[in-house]
């Protein structure tokens, strides 16, 4: 029987976790669980809400694309999103702005929207429009004034391809989520890389490699000279700088004899005589006379 695939259930959960503001109370402004549907009701026949047991002859959701015909399984491959309204980032966001944003991403052919076959929506609650990647249809019934229909190519549900990135990016854009569009698998990969890069004490092979690279020893030719700074070269430079600073700190930069010689070189006999106090002038004259006689 037709069932909901795991990837669409995860996308549904993401929307409800962030747009059902008060999960304990049913409110018109919230996106309630009953407003996000994947599998059509038992009477539903044909279309993306049905799996292989409910499709009909020449079903458009199967025959118009090889992505659908080769991906046909018991999985439904569509999701309906009902009315909601939230305030975030100083603005009001609702089903209509959400739908218009999603259509714009499809038109731009962003990587996270390429599994979407069609979106049937209303941009304003008054008219119904349909974006169709295959360009086959442009209309929808009036029920889409109150909910937006997303059809996914069936090969994407068969492959269980993650359909959360587009919705996560929307929630990030309006400020309900932090700017982090990585999948859990990408998070695990990043944690592994971080762990390997930060363990540089020889406890694992990756750490040993980066330690040798930092020391400038990651080569097999002993004559090879590393052109970039390494921990060894930086350490040697630091040691030389510390030694030079120590020498300078212990050096006496005052040369009294040179200072006196420099001062006297700029004085004339007249200036020297004028600088000597009268009480000392006779003593200086007598001393000079004694030295001349000697």
Helices and strands as residue ranges (DSSP letters): E 3-4, H 6-19, G 33-35, E 36-37, H 60-63, H 66-69, E 75-76, E 78-82, E 85-88, E 91-94, H 95-107, G 111-113, E 116-121, E 129-132, G 142-145, E 147-152, H 154-158, H 164-173, H 184-198, H 205-215, H 231-249, H 256-265, H 269-275, H 278-293
